[in-house]
């Protein structure tokens, strides 16, 4: 997994490449939690994410709860079909803010 974090005026963009699973979810959660601390909002770009496991879903759920506690927006964008299917089957698509791409996410903030 590779994580690229970019601070922009309205949000911090977190681009994730590879797999978000039991081996990588802890590092993902740590880096995102750290980045969220100074961001007005966060957009997690999953365009290059090929796979997400339950451990990855759990890390995203923790970020959702943290962002809500800090009253910050959290959006996910550019989900690949296989990853989107996992979000739908797990019920996460029902409560997460999922948008088509980064540009759309930034216009919602």
N, CA, C and O of each residue as an XYZ file, in Angstrom:
436
protein
N       0.842     -1.178      0.000
C       0.000      0.000      0.000
C       0.880      1.231      0.000
O       1.935      1.265      0.635
N       0.431      2.233     -0.718
C       1.098      3.524     -0.740
C       0.064      4.593     -0.400
O      -1.065      4.550     -0.889
N       0.451      5.544      0.434
C      -0.431      6.631      0.828
C       0.244      7.946      0.459
O       1.398      8.186      0.812
N      -0.488      8.791     -0.253
C       0.014     10.102     -0.622
C      -0.940     11.140     -0.031
O      -2.116     11.176     -0.395
N      -0.450     11.976      0.868
C      -1.273     12.967      1.541
C      -0.890     14.356      1.047
O       0.276     14.749      1.077
N      -1.909     15.090      0.589
C      -1.708     16.430      0.063
C      -2.659     17.390      0.764
O      -3.872     17.178      0.764
N      -2.112     18.451      1.363
C      -2.942     19.462      2.022
C      -3.367     20.503      0.996
O      -2.533     21.059      0.281
N      -4.661     20.762      0.927
C      -5.215     21.820      0.101
C      -6.003     22.748      1.022
O      -6.313     22.363      2.150
N      -6.333     23.946      0.578
C      -7.015     24.890      1.468
C      -8.313     24.357      2.089
O      -8.549     24.558      3.280
N      -9.154     23.681      1.298
C     -10.437     23.234      1.832
C     -10.430     21.817      2.394
O     -11.361     21.427      3.098
N      -9.376     21.032      2.086
C      -9.340     19.648      2.564
C      -7.959     19.039      2.382
O      -7.153     19.487      1.567
N      -7.721     18.011      3.165
C      -6.542     17.179      2.956
C      -6.973     16.008      2.090
O      -7.976     15.350      2.366
N      -6.198     15.755      1.035
C      -6.489     14.659      0.118
C      -5.577     13.488      0.471
O      -4.357     13.641      0.539
N      -6.176     12.314      0.695
C      -5.418     11.100      0.978
C      -5.666     10.136     -0.175
O      -6.767      9.609     -0.332
N      -4.633      9.913     -0.979
C      -4.736      8.985     -2.113
C      -4.105      7.656     -1.702
O      -2.958      7.610     -1.255
N      -4.862      6.592     -1.858
C      -4.419      5.272     -1.420
C      -4.250      4.370     -2.648
O      -5.131      4.286     -3.503
N      -3.107      3.705     -2.710
C      -2.804      2.802     -3.815
C      -2.535      1.404     -3.263
O      -1.868      1.252     -2.239
N      -3.054      0.390     -3.940
C      -2.751     -0.988     -3.550
C      -3.872     -1.662     -2.793
O      -5.023     -1.672     -3.230
N      -3.514     -2.233     -1.632
C      -4.451     -3.019     -0.824
C      -4.573     -2.421      0.573
O      -3.576     -2.037      1.185
N      -5.794     -2.346      1.062
C      -6.046     -1.898      2.428
C      -6.581     -3.106      3.188
O      -7.764     -3.438      3.106
N      -5.687     -3.756      3.929
C      -6.031     -5.012      4.590
C      -5.414     -5.066      5.981
O      -4.969     -4.045      6.505
N      -5.385     -6.237      6.570
C      -4.868     -6.395      7.932
C      -3.410     -5.961      8.054
O      -2.991     -5.499      9.115
N      -2.642     -6.101      6.994
C      -1.225     -5.725      7.042
C      -1.003     -4.224      6.900
O       0.023     -3.711      7.345
N      -1.942     -3.517      6.291
C      -1.731     -2.102      5.984
C      -2.691     -1.153      6.687
O      -2.443      0.052      6.721
N      -3.765     -1.661      7.239
C      -4.807     -0.781      7.786
C      -4.328      0.048      8.975
O      -4.765      1.186      9.142
N      -3.444     -0.497      9.798
C      -2.958      0.247     10.962
C      -2.165      1.487     10.522
O      -2.340      2.570     11.082
N      -1.309      1.325      9.537
C      -0.527      2.452      9.025
C      -1.438      3.475      8.340
O      -1.253      4.680      8.510
N      -2.406      3.007      7.579
C      -3.387      3.886      6.948
C      -4.116      4.705      8.003
O      -4.228      5.925      7.884
N      -4.608      4.034      9.029
C      -5.347      4.714     10.087
C      -4.460      5.738     10.803
O      -4.909      6.847     11.093
N      -3.220      5.380     11.085
C      -2.305      6.281     11.778
C      -2.054      7.544     10.965
O      -2.142      8.655     11.487
N      -1.740      7.368      9.687
C      -1.449      8.522      8.845
C      -2.675      9.409      8.637
O      -2.565     10.635      8.648
N      -3.825      8.802      8.452
C      -5.051      9.586      8.259
C      -5.458     10.317      9.529
O      -5.892     11.468      9.470
N      -5.323      9.665     10.667
C      -5.652     10.303     11.939
C      -4.763     11.514     12.166
O      -5.233     12.565     12.601
N      -3.501     11.366     11.874
C      -2.555     12.463     12.009
C      -2.909     13.608     11.055
O      -2.887     14.773     11.451
N      -3.226     13.289      9.835
C      -3.570     14.305      8.840
C      -4.892     14.986      9.166
O      -5.040     16.184      8.922
N      -5.846     14.257      9.706
C      -7.151     14.823     10.033
C      -7.045     15.849     11.150
O      -7.849     16.779     11.222
N      -6.062     15.686     12.013
C      -5.895     16.602     13.132
C      -5.726     18.046     12.735
O      -6.103     18.938     13.494
N      -5.169     18.304     11.561
C      -4.926     19.677     11.131
C      -5.739     20.073      9.897
O      -5.532     21.152      9.341
N      -6.641     19.226      9.474
C      -7.391     19.471      8.236
C      -8.807     19.954      8.531
O      -9.436     19.491      9.483
N      -9.315     20.889      7.714
C     -10.716     21.281      7.875
C     -11.671     20.179      7.418
O     -12.807     20.093      7.885
N     -11.194     19.338      6.499
C     -11.966     18.213      5.961
C     -10.975     17.241      5.333
O      -9.806     17.566      5.126
N     -11.476     16.025      5.031
C     -10.605     15.039      4.406
C     -11.353     14.345      3.272
O     -12.520     13.976      3.397
N     -10.634     14.183      2.161
C     -11.135     13.410      1.028
C     -10.193     12.229      0.850
O      -8.993     12.410      0.640
N     -10.738     11.023      0.934
C      -9.944      9.820      0.726
C     -10.211      9.342     -0.697
O     -11.311      8.899     -1.027
N      -9.183      9.442     -1.524
C      -9.286      9.074     -2.938
C      -8.860      7.618     -3.098
O      -7.703      7.269     -2.862
N      -9.797      6.781     -3.499
C      -9.552      5.344     -3.612
C      -9.446      4.883     -5.066
O      -9.668      3.711     -5.369
N      -9.109      5.805     -5.954
C      -9.012      5.492     -7.385
C      -8.045      4.346     -7.652
O      -8.295      3.526     -8.535
N      -6.948      4.274     -6.907
C      -5.927      3.249     -7.128
C      -5.983      2.112     -6.108
O      -5.080      1.277     -6.061
N      -7.046      2.076     -5.286
C      -7.189      0.994     -4.312
C      -7.783     -0.219     -5.021
O      -8.864     -0.138     -5.605
N      -7.077     -1.336     -4.967
C      -7.525     -2.526     -5.675
C      -8.312     -3.492     -4.790
O      -9.089     -4.306     -5.288
N      -8.106     -3.396     -3.463
C      -8.719     -4.374     -2.557
C      -8.873     -3.750     -1.181
O      -8.000     -3.011     -0.726
N      -9.991     -4.049     -0.517
C     -10.186     -3.638      0.870
C     -10.779     -4.809      1.644
O     -11.728     -5.450      1.191
N     -10.216     -5.078      2.807
C     -10.700     -6.167      3.664
C     -11.521     -5.578      4.808
O     -11.717     -4.365      4.890
N     -11.993     -6.451      5.680
C     -12.740     -5.975      6.854
C     -11.863     -5.104      7.752
O     -12.362     -4.182      8.397
N     -10.574     -5.387      7.796
C      -9.660     -4.549      8.586
C      -9.580     -3.143      7.988
O      -9.506     -2.162      8.728
N      -9.595     -3.039      6.676
C      -9.608     -1.743      6.017
C     -10.910     -1.002      6.263
O     -10.904      0.208      6.490
N     -12.027     -1.720      6.219
C     -13.320     -1.107      6.529
C     -13.351     -0.598      7.965
O     -13.884      0.477      8.241
N     -12.787     -1.364      8.859
C     -12.738     -0.961     10.269
C     -11.923      0.325     10.436
O     -12.306      1.205     11.207
N     -10.807      0.437      9.721
C      -9.983      1.649      9.790
C     -10.761      2.858      9.270
O     -10.679      3.944      9.843
N     -11.509      2.671      8.193
C     -12.319      3.769      7.657
C     -13.424      4.137      8.637
O     -13.708      5.320      8.828
N     -14.051      3.148      9.259
C     -15.083      3.425     10.248
C     -14.529      4.243     11.414
O     -15.186      5.169     11.890
N     -13.335      3.909     11.872
C     -12.706      4.681     12.950
C     -12.474      6.126     12.517
O     -12.671      7.049     13.308
N     -12.060      6.327     11.271
C     -11.857      7.685     10.757
C     -13.172      8.452     10.669
O     -13.218      9.649     10.954
N     -14.236      7.766     10.277
C     -15.560      8.394     10.219
C     -15.962      8.876     11.609
O     -16.405     10.013     11.773
N     -15.809      8.023     12.594
C     -16.173      8.397     13.971
C     -15.314      9.541     14.477
O     -15.822     10.446     15.138
N     -14.027      9.516     14.178
C     -13.126     10.585     14.598
C     -13.493     11.899     13.913
O     -13.516     12.946     14.560
N     -13.774     11.855     12.633
C     -14.132     13.082     11.917
C     -15.450     13.648     12.444
O     -15.600     14.866     12.543
N     -16.391     12.796     12.779
C     -17.656     13.270     13.343
C     -17.433     13.905     14.716
O     -18.017     14.944     15.023
N     -16.597     13.289     15.533
C     -16.302     13.835     16.859
C     -15.613     15.192     16.759
O     -15.817     16.062     17.605
N     -14.798     15.368     15.722
C     -14.086     16.632     15.518
C     -14.874     17.606     14.638
O     -14.400     18.698     14.327
N     -16.084     17.197     14.241
C     -16.955     18.007     13.387
C     -16.265     18.414     12.084
O     -16.281     19.576     11.678
N     -15.668     17.423     11.456
C     -15.000     17.620     10.170
C     -15.641     16.709      9.130
O     -16.095     15.609      9.443
N     -15.669     17.181      7.903
C     -16.222     16.406      6.793
C     -15.237     15.314      6.374
O     -14.024     15.521      6.397
N     -15.763     14.160      5.997
C     -14.958     13.063      5.461
C     -15.705     12.489      4.263
O     -16.830     12.005      4.390
N     -15.069     12.548      3.108
C     -15.656     12.016      1.882
C     -14.708     11.007      1.262
O     -13.490     11.121      1.396
N     -15.271     10.020      0.586
C     -14.476      9.046     -0.158
C     -14.841      9.187     -1.624
O     -16.009      9.368     -1.968
N     -13.834      9.101     -2.485
C     -14.123      9.286     -3.905
C     -13.395      8.259     -4.761
O     -12.468      7.580     -4.319
N     -13.854      8.174     -5.999
C     -13.209      7.397     -7.060
C     -13.065      5.909     -6.728
O     -12.021      5.311     -6.991
N     -14.099      5.321     -6.157
C     -14.032      3.904     -5.800
C     -14.098      3.020     -7.039
O     -14.962      3.206     -7.895
N     -13.187      2.062     -7.131
C     -13.207      1.066     -8.189
C     -14.436      0.168     -7.983
O     -14.893      0.021     -6.850
N     -14.978     -0.429     -9.039
C     -16.184     -1.249     -8.908
C     -16.087     -2.343     -7.839
O     -17.037     -2.541     -7.082
N     -14.968     -3.050     -7.763
C     -14.842     -4.132     -6.766
C     -14.841     -3.575     -5.344
O     -15.425     -4.174     -4.440
N     -14.194     -2.440     -5.147
C     -14.149     -1.813     -3.822
C     -15.524     -1.253     -3.472
O     -15.977     -1.386     -2.335
N     -16.185     -0.633     -4.432
C     -17.535     -0.119     -4.203
C     -18.490     -1.242     -3.821
O     -19.356     -1.059     -2.966
N     -18.336     -2.388     -4.444
C     -19.187     -3.541     -4.124
C     -19.006     -3.975     -2.669
O     -19.979     -4.333     -2.005
N     -17.774     -3.946     -2.174
C     -17.516     -4.275     -0.761
C     -18.216     -3.268      0.146
O     -18.804     -3.647      1.159
N     -18.156     -1.989     -0.213
C     -18.822     -0.961      0.583
C     -20.333     -1.172      0.583
O     -20.983     -0.981      1.610
N     -20.892     -1.561     -0.551
C     -22.332     -1.808     -0.630
C     -22.736     -3.038      0.182
O     -23.695     -2.991      0.952
N     -22.001     -4.135      0.007
C     -22.337     -5.380      0.707
C     -22.198     -5.246      2.222
O     -22.942     -5.875      2.975
N     -21.256     -4.437      2.661
C     -21.024     -4.265      4.097
C     -21.978     -3.256      4.724
O     -22.053     -3.144      5.948
N     -22.707     -2.522      3.887
C     -23.610     -1.497      4.401
C     -22.952     -0.135      4.568
O     -23.627      0.834      4.916
N     -21.660     -0.044      4.329
C     -20.942      1.214      4.491
C     -21.410      2.274      3.492
O     -21.376      3.467      3.794
N     -21.845      1.848      2.309
C     -22.288      2.809      1.298
C     -23.520      3.582      1.762
O     -23.817      4.657      1.242
N     -24.231      3.031      2.739
C     -25.431      3.690      3.243
C     -25.169      4.867      4.164
O     -26.037      5.726      4.321
N     -24.001      4.929      4.773
C     -23.752      6.035      5.708
C     -22.499      6.847      5.389
O     -22.260      7.882      6.011
N     -21.702      6.391      4.432
C     -20.520      7.161      4.030
C     -20.880      8.112      2.902
O     -21.813      7.868      2.138
N     -20.132      9.188      2.811
C     -20.310     10.113      1.694
C     -19.369      9.679      0.579
O     -18.164      9.928      0.632
N     -19.937      9.027     -0.429
C     -19.183      8.518     -1.571
C     -19.483      9.402     -2.775
O     -20.644      9.636     -3.111
N     -18.431      9.890     -3.421
C     -18.605     10.744     -4.594
C     -17.753     10.207     -5.743
O     -16.867      9.374     -5.551
N     -18.047     10.708     -6.939
C     -17.411     10.177     -8.143
C     -15.912     10.424     -8.213
O     -15.151      9.514     -8.543
N     -15.475     11.652     -7.903
C     -14.055     11.973     -8.049
C     -13.652     13.101     -7.113
O     -14.485     13.658     -6.398
N     -12.374     13.429     -7.124
C     -11.848     14.470     -6.243
C     -12.492     15.808     -6.469
O     -12.825     16.510     -5.514
N     -12.674     16.172     -7.724
C     -13.280     17.464     -8.040
C     -14.674     17.572     -7.450
O     -15.028     18.600     -6.872
N     -15.465     16.520     -7.591
C     -16.817     16.515     -7.030
C     -16.768     16.610     -5.512
O     -17.577     17.313     -4.907
N     -15.835     15.914     -4.902
C     -15.699     15.955     -3.441
C     -15.373     17.368     -2.965
O     -15.961     17.859     -2.002
N     -14.439     18.012     -3.643
C     -14.028     19.353     -3.231
C     -15.130     20.386     -3.418
O     -15.197     21.360     -2.669
N     -15.996     20.185     -4.408
C     -17.109     21.127     -4.600
C     -18.172     20.971     -3.512
O     -18.937     21.902     -3.260
N     -18.229     19.812     -2.867
C     -19.206     19.581     -1.802
C     -18.765     20.167     -0.451
O     -19.565     20.266      0.479
N     -17.509     20.546     -0.355
C     -16.996     21.053      0.923
C     -17.180     22.550      1.043
O     -16.804     23.139      2.057
